[in-house]
């Protein structure tokens, strides 16, 4: 494994620099390359004057902070702006600070807390997981109803409201949208359907020439898109149910359509609950309650004021509920019940659903990992390949190979894409370094789930990606759009081999990623070797390349003769890119900001 460009000790020294941008750079490298140890040298910088350094520090403390950081976190929560108070609160909640619920109660009265922080506070309060915490969440969203127009706060509220109170919650949600607008209504309705593991069917919706929903074509699109069957005996859709819903949709009466959809969902969910052994599967009841609330008079009275776009979104949400019960599986429960049973987990992997992506790859890797085997502390660390080979026990090695065999089969298939995404992420979780070439192939996939899964897997493999990346670049076999992902991965890994690849193929990255984008990313490496290549590009993008030069110059004490020109270009850049909220003339984000 190649040596990292910067040691922990050297970055800790730079984190005390007078230059705020150098401090930011050092903190970014520390939390990226040494996440578990970074808090020991960066915690004080949660109060830094830089615009983004405190947020980086607070995010690290959220995951790795300890009780000794509580005083600093409380100061940041009370004094800082933007997302920092929210991140600090998340850290306090995870640490288990005794006054965290009192802080949450008082948060809704603070005028200085922004829309960026309050939803984080609501969601972190819900994660405390106690009945008192859930009561605090309900109190917060009742006092500040507009919070429900934020996905995080709505998600927390859904976790905190019992089924009987969902109509009241949804009526408040509709009022929040009346105040905040419908710009995020699709995302918010997805939060509701995600809470019951209902895959989005909006992209499968088909309409006829009259603009009304064509149910038979929509059913065919769902069955094709999710590789399933939704017609059949209950809880699937019987011919009688399909015929009834078809007539309702053709009538054009939206109220009747919503009521009918909710009725069918409730009836079929009850059938699932009735046949469930032991009665410990609570999801069908929650699905029924969600559908009932979306058709309730309290919610309908408020929803009608939001117009046809929102009403169509509600109809799509109910259709998602309908198809959920028609092909019912409780994925979270099944993964938990499977435990370390590799074969049971692999059987789940063939399901075409988004709701296994966050669970199944980790569960598969866990089933192939001896209990005593620690996880690597950073990407590219101790490989699981070694842990599960000769020293990891024959059974775990066999399981690992069985999982990888399944992954290879999924990647070779022309079929459904969610199992492909699961296979890609499982390869990353297993640290299967010999599969880097396959992962590189899928970076150019058109499906966002696929190429994002490939990026996540490659990020877990750290330095193992460098050699195959160099080979592909030298052979010229990489698609142009892949270079942006690879540049980010190489910079995030941050070792000498990654820098060597970037320097040797600098022109390729510049031409395919863009001058300014490349300069911004490579500057995070902080390497002196980048100064001259960047200097040659200065006149092509004075602001963005110039900021990279100023940063590297500050790190290595290299004078930049064009600094006055660069500073003016940066000022002009920020002036052109001011947001609507910042259009009042705030200049602090301009002068001296090397890192955009």
GIQUIRA-V810122 format. One record per pair of residues at least 6 apart in sequence whose C-alpha atoms are under 8 Angstrom apart, sorted by the first residue. I is the first residue (numbers start at 0). GAP is how many residues later the second one is. Records with the same first field share a line. If there is no record, write none. Layout:
I->GAP / GAP
This chain:
0->379 / 462 / 463
1->461 / 493 / 494 / 495
2->492 / 493 / 494
3->490 / 491 / 492
4->489 / 490 / 491 / 520 / 522
5->489
7->22 / 26
10->15 / 16 / 18 / 19
11->14 / 18 / 29 / 30
13->8 / 9 / 12
14->7 / 8 / 9 / 11 / 12 / 26 / 27
15->7
16->6
18->535
19->29 / 30
20->29 / 530 / 572 / 573 / 574
21->529 / 532 / 533
22->30
23->26 / 28 / 29
24->499 / 501
26->11 / 15 / 26 / 29 / 30
27->28
28->495
29->8
30->7 / 25 / 26 / 29
31->460
32->345 / 459 / 460 / 461
33->344
34->25 / 29 / 343
35->28 / 341
37->22
38->18 / 21 / 22 / 25 / 26
41->15
42->14 / 18 / 26 / 29
43->28
44->8 / 9 / 12
45->7 / 8 / 9 / 10 / 11 / 12 / 26 / 27 / 30 / 38
46->7 / 29 / 33
47->6
50->538
53->30
54->28 / 29 / 32
57->15 / 26 / 29 / 30 / 33
58->28 / 29 / 32
60->27 / 30
61->25 / 26 / 28 / 29 / 30 / 32
62->28 / 31
64->26 / 30
65->29
66->28 / 30
69->22 / 27
72->15 / 16 / 18 / 19
73->14 / 15 / 18
75->8 / 9 / 12
76->7 / 8 / 9 / 11 / 12
77->7
78->6
80->31 / 32 / 33
81->31 / 32 / 34 / 35
82->31 / 33 / 34
83->33
84->28 / 32
85->30 / 31 / 32 / 33 / 34 / 35
86->30 / 33 / 34
88->11 / 31 / 32 / 35
89->30 / 31 / 34
91->8
92->7 / 31 / 32 / 35
93->34
99->25
100->24 / 32 / 35
103->17 / 18 / 21 / 32
104->31 / 34 / 35
106->6 / 11 / 14
107->10 / 32 / 35 / 36
117->29
118->28 / 31 / 32 / 33 / 34
119->32 / 33
121->15 / 18 / 30 / 31 / 34
122->29 / 30 / 32 / 33
124->8 / 9 / 11 / 12 / 31
125->7 / 8 / 11 / 30 / 31 / 33 / 34
126->29
133->25 / 26 / 27
134->25
136->19 / 20 / 23
137->19 / 22 / 23
140->6 / 7 / 12 / 16
141->30
144->27 / 28 / 30 / 31
145->27 / 29 / 30 / 31 / 33 / 34
146->6 / 7 / 29
147->6 / 9 / 24 / 25 / 28
148->24 / 27 / 28 / 31 / 35 / 39
149->38
150->36 / 37 / 40
153->19 / 34 / 37
154->36 / 37 / 40
156->12
157->8 / 34 / 37
160->8
162->123 / 126 / 127
163->125
165->123 / 124 / 127
166->125 / 126 / 127 / 129 / 131 / 132
167->130 / 131
169->123 / 124 / 129
170->127 / 128 / 129 / 130 / 131 / 132
173->125 / 128 / 129 / 132
174->127
176->8 / 129
177->127 / 128
181->124 / 128
184->125 / 128
185->127
188->124 / 125 / 128
189->10 / 127
192->6 / 7 / 124 / 127 / 128
195->87 / 90 / 91
196->127 / 133 / 134 / 158
197->122 / 123 / 125 / 126
198->121 / 125 / 154 / 155 / 156
199->117 / 120
200->21 / 115 / 116 / 118 / 119
201->114 / 115 / 118
203->14 / 17 / 18 / 21
204->8 / 9 / 13 / 16 / 111
205->7 / 8 / 9 / 11 / 12 / 15
206->6 / 7 / 11
207->6
211->37 / 38 / 40
212->36 / 37
213->32 / 35
214->27 / 30 / 31 / 34
215->26 / 30
218->11
221->6
222->6 / 7
225->126 / 127 / 190
226->125 / 189
227->99 / 124
228->98
229->6 / 7 / 93 / 96 / 97
230->6 / 7 / 8 / 95
231->6 / 7
233->34 / 37 / 92
234->33 / 34 / 36 / 37 / 90 / 91 / 92 / 93
235->32 / 89 / 90 / 91
236->89
240->23
244->12 / 15 / 16
247->8 / 9 / 12
248->8
257->37 / 57 / 60
258->36
260->30 / 57 / 58 / 61
261->26 / 29 / 30 / 32 / 33 / 56
262->29
263->58
264->22 / 23 / 26 / 56 / 57 / 60
265->21 / 22 / 23 / 25 / 26
267->57 / 58
268->15 / 16 / 18 / 19 / 56
269->14 / 15 / 18
271->12 / 53
272->6 / 8 / 11 / 12
280->49 / 52
282->47
283->41
286->34
290->27 / 30
292->6
293->6 / 20 / 24
302->7 / 8
303->7
330->24 / 25
331->23 / 24 / 27
334->10 / 13 / 24 / 25 / 28
337->6 / 7
338->24 / 28
339->23 / 24 / 26 / 27 / 28
340->26
341->22 / 25 / 26 / 57 / 61
344->15 / 18 / 19
345->18 / 57 / 60
348->7 / 11 / 70 / 73
349->69
350->67 / 68
351->64 / 65 / 66 / 67
352->65
353->64
355->66
356->61 / 64 / 65
359->62 / 66
360->61 / 62 / 64 / 65 / 68
361->64 / 67
363->39 / 62
364->35 / 61 / 64 / 65
366->29 / 32
367->20 / 28 / 29 / 31 / 32
368->15 / 18 / 19 / 23 / 27
369->17 / 18 / 22 / 23 / 26
372->14
374->7
375->6 / 7
378->80 / 81 / 82 / 83 / 84 / 114
379->80 / 81 / 82 / 83 / 84
380->81
382->48 / 49
383->46 / 47 / 48
384->45 / 46 / 47 / 48
385->6
387->6 / 8 / 9 / 12
388->8
389->7
399->30
403->23
405->17
406->13 / 16 / 17 / 19 / 20
407->15
409->9 / 10 / 13
410->9 / 12 / 13
416->32 / 33
417->31 / 32
419->30
420->28 / 29 / 32 / 33
421->31
423->15 / 26 / 29 / 30 / 33
424->28 / 29 / 31 / 32
425->31
426->8 / 30
427->28 / 29 / 30 / 31 / 32 / 33
428->28 / 31
430->29 / 30
431->29
432->28 / 31 / 32
435->22 / 28 / 29 / 32
436->31
438->15 / 16 / 18 / 19
439->14 / 29
441->8 / 9 / 12
442->7 / 8 / 9 / 11 / 12 / 39 / 42
443->7 / 35 / 37 / 38
444->6
454->30 / 34
457->7 / 31
458->30 / 34
461->31
462->30 / 32 / 34 / 35
465->24 / 31 / 32 / 35
468->17
469->31
471->6
472->32
479->32
480->31 / 32
482->26 / 29 / 30
483->25 / 28 / 29
486->15 / 22 / 31 / 34
487->33
489->8 / 9 / 12
490->7 / 8 / 30 / 31 / 33 / 34
493->31
498->26
501->7
502->27
505->27
508->9
509->8
514->22 / 25 / 26 / 30
515->25 / 28 / 29
516->27
518->15 / 25 / 26 / 29
519->24 / 25 / 27 / 28 / 75 / 76
521->8
522->7 / 25 / 26 / 28 / 29
525->25 / 26 / 29
526->25
527->24 / 25 / 28
530->18 / 21 / 22
533->11 / 14 / 15
534->10 / 14
536->8
537->7 / 8
541->23 / 24 / 27 / 28
542->23 / 24 / 26 / 27 / 30
543->26 / 52
545->17 / 20 / 48
546->19 / 23 / 46 / 47 / 48
547->46 / 47
548->11
549->10 / 13 / 44
550->43 / 44
551->6
552->6 / 7
566->24 / 25
567->23
569->20 / 21 / 22 / 23 / 24
570->19 / 20
572->17
573->15 / 16
574->15
